[in-house]
Every structure is written in structure tokens, then in C-alpha cells.
Amino acid sequence: MAKKSDLVIRVSGESGEGVISTGDLITLSSSRAGLEVYTFSTFPAEIKGGNAMFEVRLSRDKLFAQGDKVDVFLAFNQEAYDMYIKDLNPENGVLIYDSDAYTPPTVEGRIDYAIPLTSLAKEEVGALITKNIVTIGCLVGLFDLPYDSIKDLIIEKFTRKGEKVVENNLKALDIGRQYCSEKIKKQDPYSIDEGSKTEKCIVVTGCDAIGMGAIVAGCKAYYGYPITPATDVFKFLAKELPKAGGVIMQMEDEIAALAGCVGASYGGVKTLTATSGPGVSLMNEVLGYSSMAELPIVLVDVMRGGPSTGLPTKTEQSDLNCAIHGSHGEGPKIVISAATVDECFYHTIDAFNYAEEYQLPVILLTDGFTGGRKEAFPIPDLEKIKIVDRLRYQNVEDEDYHRYEDTESGISPISFPGDKGGRYTATGLEHTVKAKPAYDPDNRYVMMNKRFRKLQTFLKNVECCKVSGDKDAQIAILAWGSTAGACYEAIERLQNDGKKVKLIVPKILYPFPEEEIGKALEGVTKVVIPELNFTGQFAQLVKAAFSNKVEVVQYNEYLGLPFKPHQIVDKFMEVSQ
């Protein structure tokens, strides 16, 4: 039987049945065996629990998206079956179900494997809690998942719990594997190929990668307030930041969290907070203060569905307008986005560098999909990573300190408390170059231009977009954030089918990179902009700049789910008619 180099496995059941840990074991062990991995998971927002789902895509080739259809669906209970059976590939899709729990209807063309998972764990292993490991053993037996790698990971994971626990879980793995090898007649075409990666990688979520990037960038203070799904950044740093000499503090609310960051920044400390949409709404006044006082801070927004409490555990890209415009008055800020887990790491470092160099708030937008999923990426070479620190004030005898000096770049030297001659007031009031409150028109003109000049300087010094595909294509796809992944895979399919298409992925969302996007759109007659929001928030910015030069086609989804590659392909074909 020919081996399949690309396989999507989904596991679903009740929270507490080991759904997420099952997926994690498959993901990490497969990555260690040299396979590319890409995950997607959902869990209930309610404390009482509910359905949980974990999906992992395995391949020898580089992965950019979750895949179009599920090849193998392991449903622990009837509810899981009812919720997700529609996503199973209609061609040779495999359903694995716990025959002790329920019996699904027979469907022509679908391959069903009935396995008594509960009985195997309870009676053969003697520990019901091992049902998820029995399940992994079944997947090993059926689809040639990397047995040795999984076995090693189980030993590593459970050794601290004692020898008996390790023995039980290894026994569960072998019982599941043996049952499927001996009792199940294989009817499907799936058998995952061996991995080809040789470089050492790390497998982490986007939120963990953000925490790692913050530590590498020199962050020494995190002030936060728990909120789904950004709390995972908080949890990671609560464990790791103190090891790097930093401090972490849970504040009474999101306003206090960002205010703590601003205070720490005034003291010369690189600082971070992470939140989601409702938290960003509360933080906007303090963001404005950071802009006016020119104090660098980094805010990560792991976007979820809104408005209000909205969809706490689902993904969306609907905070862009809030990130750019959510303020009274006008204060400069930089808004960037991360499309992949490795970008969560590297762009967090960039966010700190931008904040420090330009002395303003930087907002890094990612979303629940990217923040919660796991990918493998090569271990970073820290010696090659550039770290930027703010321009420090150097005391000169008999010279007044002009904290807000009107410079050509807009950037003026900043002092830390205690610096000789560097005393100043970091006020939220409009002020003079010497940081004294002033409201006269001439001073206001100078200070507004000084602050916003930093954005002009910024755009001259950074690469804002990645452009790939066919240079002479008349149709382009422009995607930001997590949507870019599905688009990368989509244009690969389109090009393989002989279609010409260009992909534009902006990293910098604000200040709007009009010049770079304009160059990328040269020769293009139509640009498709897929976004996970209702109104097409980035598309509106593109329309405002280029509607007289190119036809802007909005493509909006707002179901709490990420785009899949086939959706982008279908939209391109529709637009190209």
C-alpha cells in the first residue's frame, strides 16, 4: 500500500478524556521523528466543561495551513461524532469510535473502525485513565505513527510520576497497537511516511513563542490580567521570566496591567502585557499616555471573536480597527502582525526593538488560532538576533535636558530615573521640549509633528511586506496574520495548476505601508483580501489608498474558524472568471 505523505488526524471528546494530551503526544513525537506538524484545537468556554477537539496535520513537506479535510477522525463519544463528522474527507475518510460508548450509523464510502477503547483501558490495562494512550497505540497500529518516538516521550512525560505510571502507559500503548494490528482489518490507504527533517526544532504554541521572544528581547517585567486566549502568554512567562531575572505580576484589571508596563518603562525596563479584545478596549487610554509621554511598551493582542464577551475560545481578526484607531486624540503607535508560530517569536523581538528605538507603544496582533496551535521551527540562533535598546540621554555639564527635543527623526534621548541631569516629567499633558505642560498653538504644532515624524522614519527603515508568487500576475491575494498560511498553500496549488497569482503579506499594518503595497500591486487589476472579520478592516485601508487603481475584492469569514486553503483557491477561481 502506497504511503501518504500528508495526513490530518482529528481527536474529539469530552473535556477531561485526554483529547488535548493525546494530540500533544502525537504532535511532539511526530516532530521528533522528523515530520512537519501543524495543529488546531478548540475547547469549551464554560467552566463546566464540554466538547474538546484537537487536530494535527502530519507531513514530510512544509506545512502552512491545517488542511482542507480530516482524513482520520477519532470520536470518543456521540456528541463528538455529531459535531465533526461533517468535516471527514468523503473519499476514504476513516472514522474510529469507542464501541463501548456508542454506535454510529453506517455510511457508504466511509471506513469505520470500531474499537472498545474504554474496555481496553479498564480491563486490559487496569486503568481507565490510560484510554487516551490506548488510543494513541491504536493510531500507531493503524497508520504507522512513530512508535519509538512516542514510547520515548511517554517515558519522559511520566517518569516523575513513578515507575508504575510509566509501566501502565507503555502497556496501554502496546495494547492499543496490538489490538489494531491483530483485530482490525485495515481498509484505508493511509500510512504516514517517515520524516525527513534533520535540523533540531522546538515545538511550541504561538503564545509560548511570544513569551520566548519577549525573554530574548530583554523583557524584564510582565504585568497582566487573565483573559482567554492570551492567558497562555501569562502562564508561560510566570514560569520562565523569573528564571531570566524578570518579574511578573497579576494586576486587578487590564487598565492596571498596562499602567504597570508604562511605569516600568519610565524606570528603564523593557515591559510587556498580553490581552485579548476586551482588554485592548480598556487599555486604550493608557496607550494614548504611552504615545504622549513617548514611553516604549509592547502590547500583544491574541484576538478572539467579539464584540463584548463574544467568542472567547474562537479565532477572529476583528481587533484591527481598535488597535489602529482605538484612542481619543491621535497618538503614534506601531501595529504589526504574526502569521505563524515562528513569527510569534521573531515578531515579538521586533516589537520590542521598534518600541525601544521609536519610543512608542507597539501592538503585536495574533489570534486564537495562531496563539493556541503548535508548530515546529528550527531552534533560533540567538547570536544572529539583533536587540535594540532605547537612545539614552548623556549628561553634558551646564546643558538643560530637552527630553522631547524636536529632532529630524522625531526620536529624542530618554533618561532613566537617577541619571545625572536627566530629571523630567513624563506627563500625559501636551508639553514643551523640556517636558513642561504647554497648550499654545505653536508648541502643539511642533510636538504633534515631532511625535508622528517617528512613523515616517520607521517606514523608511523597515521592510513592511513579503511578496511571493508571479510578478506579472493580474490577480493578487493580500493576507495578514494567520490567514496568510492558507494563502501560501493556496497559491502553490494554483501555480501547480498553471494559474498566475501574486501573494502580498504585510507584516506592518500601521502606519499603513502605502508605498510598499503600491509597488506590490503594480500590474495587478484585482486584489482579493481574505479576513476573519465582518467588515473587511484591512481591506478598507487598501480601498482608501488604491480604489482608483485596482479592484479590491473583500472576502470575509466570521464563524470563529480559520480559513482553509481550498476556500482561497475557490475565491480566486471565482474572481478570475
BABAFI-371099 format. One line per 10 residues: number of its first residue (from 1); their letters; for each residue x, y, z of C-alpha. Coordinates in steps of 0.001 Angstrom, whole numbers, plus 524288, in hexadecimal, padded with zeros to 5 digits. Example, Ala and Ser with C-alpha at 12.3 -4.5 7.8 and 13.67 -1.06 7.14 Angstrom:
<pts>
1) as) 8300C:7EE6C:81E78  83566:7FBDC:81BE4
</pts>
This chain:
<pts>
1) makksdlvir) 80000:80000:80000  80570:80D50:7FC09  808E7:815F7:8076C  8024B:8232D:8089D  80B64:82E7F:80B7E  800B7:83765:810C2  7F6E9:8333F:81B18  7ECFC:83ADA:82339  7E8C0:83455:82FF0  7DE18:839E7:838A0
11) vsgesgegvi) 7DAE5:83547:8466D  7CEC0:839DC:84D8C  7C7A2:836C4:85A0E  7C3E1:83BE9:8675C  7CD34:8450B:86E7A  7D4D3:83C9C:877ED  7D570:830B0:86F00  7E348:83410:86AFB  7E005:839D3:85DB2  7EA05:844C5:85E5B
21) stgdlitlss) 7F4AE:83C51:86470  7F267:83219:859D9  7F484:83C56:84F64  8005E:841EC:85654  806F3:8348B:85715  80492:831E4:848AF  80971:83F74:844F8  81600:83F80:84CC5  819BC:83174:849DC  81748:83359:83B49
31) sraglevytf) 81F9E:83F91:83B11  82A9B:8386C:841FE  8297F:82DE0:8379D  82C3E:837FD:82D10  81E6D:83B27:82896  818AE:848A2:82697  80D5A:84B32:82FEB  80243:8550D:83002  7F776:854E6:83A27  7EA1A:85ABD:83CA6
41) stfpaeikgg) 7E223:85929:84905  7D5BF:85E1E:84F6F  7D0A5:85CB8:85D21  7C47F:86145:86469  7C372:86EE9:86A22  7BB2E:86A31:87586  7C130:865A5:8825E  7B7CD:85A1B:882BF  7BEEC:8543E:8772B  7B9F6:84F3C:86A38
51) namfevrlsr) 7BF82:84A99:85D60  7CE03:84BEC:85A9E  7D481:849C9:84D7C  7E2A1:84866:8491F  7E6EA:8473F:83B09  7F4A9:844B8:8362B  7F99D:8449B:82849  805D8:83C89:825A0  80E40:83D52:8197E  81C01:83BF6:81416
61) dklfaqgdkv) 81A1B:84913:80D54  8195A:856BE:812FB  80BB8:859CA:81814  80529:86714:817BA  7F726:863BA:81B50  7EEB3:859D7:82229  7EA27:852EC:815D7  7DD01:85266:80F28  7D71A:845CB:81450  7D916:83C5A:81F78
71) dvflafnqea) 7DE90:82F3C:81B00  7DD61:82814:827FC  7D32D:82BB8:8322E  7D3B7:82582:83F93  7C6F3:82892:846A9  7C66F:8247E:854EF  7B7C9:826AF:8564D  7AB2B:82951:84F10  7ABEC:83802:85113  7B95D:83890:84ACA
81) ydmyikdlnp) 7B465:83076:83F5B  7A891:83938:83D6F  7B09C:845AD:83DF3  7BBAE:8424D:834B8  7B82C:836F3:82BDA  7B4D4:840DD:82135  7C33D:84477:8203F  7C7BF:836A6:81D22  7CD44:834C8:80F85  7C26A:82E94:80746
91) engvliydsd) 7CCB9:826FB:7FFB4  7D2A6:81C4A:80828  7D014:823B1:814C6  7D272:81B31:820D0  7C9CA:81B9C:82CE2  7CF19:8155A:83948  7C55B:81481:84468  7C48A:80EFD:85212  7BB26:80397:85044  7B8FE:80357:85F06
101) aytpptvegr) 7B2FA:810F1:85E48  7AA67:81162:8521D  7A7F5:80BC6:84488  7A741:81556:8391F  79EF3:812C3:82D14  7A580:80C07:821AD  7A8BF:8154F:81686  7AC4B:8108D:808FD  7BA27:81420:80515  7BEA4:816AB:812E8
111) idyaipltsl) 7C827:80D6C:8199D  7C438:80A7D:827A4  7CCBA:80424:83205  7C57F:8003A:83E69  7CEF8:7FF01:849D1  7CB0F:7FC9D:85812  7D3FA:8073A:85D54  7CDAA:807E4:86ABE  7CE3D:7F922:86CCA  7DC48:7F838:8682F
121) akeevgalit) 7E070:802A0:871EB  7D7F4:7FDE7:87D26  7D969:7EF3D:87BE2  7E5F3:7ECB2:8745F  7EE4E:7F7A6:87A00  7E6F5:7F893:886D2  7E64C:80779:886B9  7DB6B:80EE2:87FCD  7E3BD:81B2D:8802F  7EC99:81528:875D8
131) knivtigclv) 7E1E9:81533:86B5D  7E87B:82029:863E8  7F55E:8188A:86385  7EE11:80C72:85EC3  7E899:8154A:85439  7F638:819A8:8501E  7FA53:80B64:84F89  7EF04:808D6:84657  7F36F:813D5:83D79  80135:80E47:83D8D
141) glfdlpydsi) 7FC04:800E2:839C6  7F360:8061C:82EFC  7FB5C:810FA:828DE  809A5:80E7D:82C54  80B2A:81A39:83523  8190F:81AB8:83ABF  8185D:81047:84573  82614:811F9:84AF7  824A8:820AF:84BCE  8177C:81F82:852AE
151) kdliiekftr) 81CE9:81561:85C18  82872:81E15:85F98  81F73:829A4:861B6  81687:821DE:86AC5  82244:81E01:87302  826C8:82C27:87358  81940:83149:8769E  8158E:827C1:88179  82287:8245C:88807  82084:82EAC:89289
161) kgekvvennl) 813AD:82805:89623  81A41:81B37:8993E  81E1B:80E62:89307  8107E:80877:89414  80A58:813AD:88C73  8148C:81249:881C1  81225:80394:88104  80363:80560:88012  8046B:80F46:87518  80E26:80735:86D53
171) kaldigrqyc) 80546:7FB83:86F32  7F9A9:80392:86A68  80156:807C2:85E5E  804BF:7F9B7:85AEF  7F6FF:7F498:85D8A  7F120:7FE8C:85440  7FB6C:7FBE2:84A0F  7FA16:7ED24:84B22  7EB36:7ED78:84ACD  7EAFD:7F4FA:83DF8
181) sekikkqdpy) 7F5C2:7ECB7:837F8  7EEE6:7DFEE:83B47  7E04B:7E2EE:83C00  7DE0E:7EDC9:8321E  7DE57:7EAD6:8238F  7E469:7F6DA:81D71  7DC34:7FC52:81251  7E191:80A20:810EB  7ECED:80F23:8089A  7F381:816DE:81371
191) sidegsktek) 800FA:81417:818CF  8091D:81FD7:81C50  81672:8206B:815EB  82303:821E6:81D9A  8274D:82FAA:820E9  8325F:83649:819A6  835F9:8418F:822AA  84383:840E7:8286F  8450C:84E64:82EB6  84181:84FBC:83CF1
201) civvtgcdai) 83467:8563C:83F27  82BF0:85AD9:84A45  81D64:85800:84AB9  815C4:862AB:85196  80921:86A52:850B3  808AA:87820:84B90  8065B:87D63:85949  8122F:87625:85E93  81A3C:87B50:85326  8161E:88926:856B8
211) gmgaivagck) 81AEC:886E6:86496  827CA:8817F:85F8A  82983:88D14:8566F  826F9:8968F:8618A  831A4:8906C:869E7  83B61:89098:85EAD  8380A:89EE7:85BFF  83BA6:8A266:869F6  82E33:8A3A5:87024  82FA7:8A482:87EED
221) ayygypitpa) 821C2:8A791:8832A  81472:8A1EC:87FC2  8080E:8A7B3:88564  7FBB9:8A088:8819C  7EDC5:89CD3:8841B  7E888:88F78:8800A  7E02F:88ED2:873DC  7DDD3:8840E:869DA  7E55A:88148:8614B  7F09D:88A74:864F7
231) tdvfkflake) 7F23F:8847D:87285  7FB68:87A54:86CAE  805A3:88509:86ADE  803CC:8888E:8793C  80512:87A55:87D76  8118B:8783D:875BC  81818:8846F:87AEF  8139D:881D2:888D8  81BEF:8759D:8883C  82757:87A5D:88006
241) lpkaggvimq) 82926:88912:881BC  82DFB:8886B:88FE6  83891:87EF1:88B4E  83D5F:889CB:88251  83DCC:893C2:88D4D  83087:899A2:88A5A  82466:89C3F:89263  81650:898CD:88FB1  80A3C:89E15:89643  7FBA9:89BBA:894EC
251) medeiaalag) 7F49A:8A8BB:895C6  7E69C:8ABCC:899A5  7E25D:8AE59:88B8E  7E767:8B10A:87DE6  7E874:8BFB0:8801F  7F18C:8BD74:88BA4  7F947:8B37B:883B8  7FCD2:8BD2B:8791F  7FED7:8C815:882FA  80898:8BF40:889E1
261) cvgasyggvk) 80FA8:8BD6E:87CFA  81066:8CC1B:87ABF  815B6:8CE3C:88873  82007:8C3C6:886AC  823C4:8C983:8797E  825A9:8D6E4:87FBD  82F30:8D008:888C0  836DE:8CB06:87D1B  83183:8BD2B:87CBF  82D18:8B5EF:8708F
271) tltatsgpgv) 81F40:8B1D6:87378  813FD:8AA07:86DC4  805C1:8A6F2:86FCB  7FD08:89DC8:867FA  7EE58:89E37:866FA  7E2E9:89BEA:85DCB  7D89D:8A4D9:85804  7D140:8A8FB:8645C  7DE1B:8AC12:86AFA  7E2D0:8B47D:85F9C
281) slmnevlgys) 7D64F:8BC77:860A7  7D94A:8BF6A:86EE0  7E78D:8C28E:86C41  7E5B3:8CD11:8620C  7E6DB:8D8C5:86B11  7F3D1:8D3E8:8707B  7F87B:8D104:862A8  7F627:8DF4C:85F93  7FE25:8E321:86B80  80953:8DA7D:866D3
291) smaelpivlv) 808F6:8E196:859B5  80894:8EF2C:85FC9  81337:8EC6E:869DA  81B24:8E4F8:85F97  81D30:8D93D:86854  81F9A:8CC42:86151  8169C:8C0E6:86486  81276:8B481:85D6F  80463:8AFD0:85D70  800D8:8A28F:857C3
301) dvmrggpstg) 7F2B5:8A0B8:8538F  7EF09:89262:851AA  7E270:89530:84A7A  7D5C6:88DE7:84CC3  7C7EE:88F8E:847C9  7C0BD:89BB9:84C5B  7BA98:8A4F2:84F84  7B884:8A46D:85E30  7BB5D:896EB:863D4  7B8D6:891A4:8562A
311) lptkteqsdl) 7BF9B:884E2:852EA  7C9D4:88334:85DA7  7CFE2:876B0:85869  7CE58:87939:849CF  7D70C:880A7:8406B  7D4D5:88D6A:8392F  7DC34:898EE:8333C  7D2C8:8A384:83775  7DB20:8ABD4:840AC  7E2B1:8B2D2:835F5
321) ncaihgshge) 7DA69:8BF22:83629  7DB5C:8BF9E:844F4  7EA17:8BDD1:84488  7EBF6:8C8A3:83A86  7E13E:8D25B:83DD7  7DCE3:8CED0:84BA8  7E0E9:8DB46:8527A  7DC1C:8E8DD:8556B  7E4C9:8F273:84E75  7EFE7:8EE3D:845C3
331) gpkivisaat) 7FC16:8E7A0:84AE2  8063F:8E052:842E4  80737:8D1B8:84494  80BD9:8C63A:83C8D  80319:8BA88:839B1  8091E:8ADFD:8345D  803FB:8A040:83264  8090C:89254:83390  80469:887F1:82A04  80B7F:87BE8:82F50
341) vdecfyhtid) 810C2:87696:83C13  81ED5:879DE:83882  81A6B:8879C:834FF  81464:888A0:84284  8223C:886C8:8479B  82993:88F80:83E2B  81F37:89A20:83D07  81E8C:89B60:84BCA  82CFE:89EA6:84B84  82A42:8A83A:8407C
351) afnyaeeyql) 81F57:8AE56:84885  828AD:8B0F3:853C0  832FD:8B641:84A7B  8292C:8BF7A:8440C  823D6:8C3FA:8512F  83169:8C6B6:85661  836BB:8CD62:84A48  82AEF:8D5FC:847A1  8266C:8D7DE:855BC  81809:8D4CB:853EB
361) pvilltdgft) 80E4D:8C9CA:85615  80EF5:8BE29:84CF0  80364:8B4F8:84B83  805EA:8A738:8469A  7F992:8A101:84128  7F81C:8926A:840A0  7EBC9:88A5D:842D7  7E676:87EBC:84A2A  7E993:875A5:83ED1  7F7F5:8793B:83E19
371) ggrkeafpip) 7F968:87B6B:84CB2  7F40F:86E13:85031  7F953:8655D:8456F  80659:85E66:84555  81089:85E7E:83ABA  81EA5:85A38:839FF  82909:863DF:8360F  837F1:86370:8364E  83E52:86704:8432F  841C6:87573:841DC
381) dlekikivdr) 84FE5:879A4:8410E  84FBA:883FF:84BA7  85CDC:88988:84772  856BE:88DE8:83A95  84B49:894EA:840E3  84C7A:8A3A0:8419F  84819:8A9F2:84E57  84578:8B89F:84EB8  8458C:8C13E:85AD4  8400A:8CEF1:85C0C
391) lryqnveded) 84851:8DAF3:8593F  84DB2:8DF06:8668B  84FFB:8ECCC:86B39  85E31:8F060:86D98  86028:8FB6B:87751  867AC:9076A:872E7  86BD1:91147:87D3E  86426:91E1E:87D4F  85AB9:91933:872EA  84C0F:91807:8753F
401) yhryedtesg) 845EB:90AEF:87258  83BF9:90BDA:86756  834E6:8FEFC:86906  82C0C:90196:85D67  835FF:90811:854A8  830A6:90A87:84705  839FC:90216:83F0E  83A5B:8FEBA:83099  83662:8F09C:83360  82C97:8F42D:83DF0
411) ispisfpgdk) 83458:8EBEE:847A3  83A3E:8F2ED:8534F  8434C:8ED8A:85DF5  83C6D:8E7DD:869DE  841AD:8E77F:877B0  83F53:8DDCF:8829D  83C15:8E202:89085  848CB:8E588:89741  85032:8E942:88AFA  85816:8F569:88DBD
421) ggrytatgle) 85187:90139:887B7  846B2:8F8CF:88205  83B5C:8FC7D:88AB6  82EA1:8FEEE:8836D  81FEE:8FD60:884CB  819D8:8F2C1:87C54  80CD4:8F999:87B28  800C9:8F612:8735A  7FE43:90482:8715F  80339:90B1E:86533
431) htvkakpayd) 810B7:9101E:8687D  81C9B:91795:863F5  829B8:911D3:86031  82D48:91303:86EAC  82145:90AEE:872A4  819E8:91663:87883  80B2E:91730:875E9  807FC:92095:86AD2  7FBAB:92285:862D9  7FF0F:92D63:85946
441) pdnryvmmnk) 7FCDC:92ADE:84AB7  80B1A:92C4F:8468C  80FF2:92251:85074  804D1:918F9:84D33  80893:9198B:83ED4  816C0:9166C:841AE  813FF:90B33:84B1F  809AC:9046E:842C7  812B4:904C3:8370A  81E21:8FFFC:83F51
451) rfrklqtflk) 81694:8F42C:8446B  81103:8F028:8374B  81DF6:8F258:8305A  82271:8E5E9:83713  818F2:8DE20:82EC4  81E8F:8E400:82244  82C2B:8E056:826FA  8275B:8D2B3:82A54  821AC:8D00F:81CD2  82E81:8D3F5:8167A
461) nvecckvsgd) 83623:8CA33:81EAB  82E15:8BDAA:81E41  82969:8B3BC:81463  81AB1:8B3CC:815CE  81609:8A8ED:80CBB  819A4:89BA2:80757  81655:899C7:7F907  8166D:88C73:7F267  8107E:885C6:7E6A9  8104D:88AC5:7D8A4
471) kdaqiailaw) 8156C:89892:7D6A3  80D03:89A84:7CA78  80059:89557:7D06B  7F43A:89D8F:7CE3B  7ED6E:89823:7DA47  7F3A4:8993C:7E7A7  7EFE6:89421:7F4FA  7F308:89CE0:80082  7F264:89651:80DDE  7F6CE:89A39:81B63
481) gstagacyea) 7F874:89244:827CD  7F490:88403:82888  7ECDE:884AC:81BC6  7F9C8:88546:81475  7FC74:876DE:81739  7F0C1:871F1:80F8F  7F457:87B72:804AF  8024C:87653:80381  7FD26:868A4:8013B  7F267:86D95:7F836
491) ierlqndgkk) 7FBA0:874B6:7EEF0  8044E:868B7:7EE65  7F894:860DA:7E9BA  7F484:86B62:7E01F  8022A:86C6F:7DA66  80302:85DA5:7D922  7F666:85EB3:7D15F  7FC65:868C3:7C83D  7F60B:874D7:7CE19  7FD73:88186:7D024
501) vklivpkily) 7FB90:88795:7DD6C  80300:8908F:7E690  8028E:8901F:7F56D  804DA:89C43:7FDB0  80653:89A7D:80C62  807F6:8A723:81417  80F00:8A5FF:82110  80D19:8B46D:82418  7FEB3:8B805:824D1  80058:8C5AD:82A6D
511) pfpeeeigka) 805C4:8CF14:82683  7FF77:8CA6D:819EC  80A96:8C68C:810A2  80487:8CD35:804D7  81102:8CE52:7FCE7  814EA:8BFF3:7FE55  80741:8BAB3:7FBE2  80605:8C3DF:7F040  8125C:8BE3B:7EA30  80D87:8B060:7EC9D
521) legvtkvvip) 800A6:8B3A3:7E5DC  806FF:8B8C8:7D972  80114:8B1BA:7CDC9  7F654:8ABCA:7D638  7E830:8AE31:7D237  7E186:8A70F:7DD84  7E5E7:8A47D:7EB6C  7DEB7:89AC9:7F414  7DFA3:89D9F:802A4  7DB15:8925D:80B58
531) elnftgqfaq) 7D8EA:89619:81992  7D2C3:88FC1:82579  7C9A5:89B1C:82836  7BC91:8A042:82361  7C00E:8AD8C:81DDA  7CD1F:8AB33:81732  7D50C:8B3F0:82000  7E204:8B36F:818C5  7DAEC:8B35A:80BBE  7D52A:8C098:80F43
541) lvkaafsnkv) 7E2DF:8C627:810D3  7E6D4:8C08A:803A0  7DA8F:8C5FF:7FD40  7DD37:8D37B:802C0  7EAD4:8D360:7FCE1  7E923:8CC03:7F00D  7DAC6:8CB24:7EC1B  7DD76:8D3A0:7E015  7E88D:8CAA1:7DBCE  7E41B:8BCC4:7DEC0
551) evvqyneylg) 7D76D:8B588:7E17B  7D731:8B17D:7EFBC  7CF9C:8A4DF:7F23B  7CC1D:8A277:80076  7CAFE:89476:80522  7C61E:893DD:812FD  7C3A6:88869:81C19  7BF21:88A48:82A23  7BB80:87CC4:82F25  7C65B:87BC1:8393C
561) lpfkphqivd) 7CE0A:87282:83069  7DA62:874C2:8284F  7DAAD:874A0:81983  7DDFB:8680A:81284  7E616:867C7:80608  7DB05:8630D:7FD50  7D2F0:86F05:80103  7DD81:87805:7FBE4  7DEFE:86FF9:7EF84  7D03D:87043:7ED40
571) kfmevsq) 7CFAE:87EFE:7EF47  7DAE1:88135:7E5C5  7D403:87901:7DB74  7C768:8808E:7DDA3  7CE37:88DB0:7DC4E  7D5F6:88987:7D04A  7C9BD:88634:7C874
</pts>
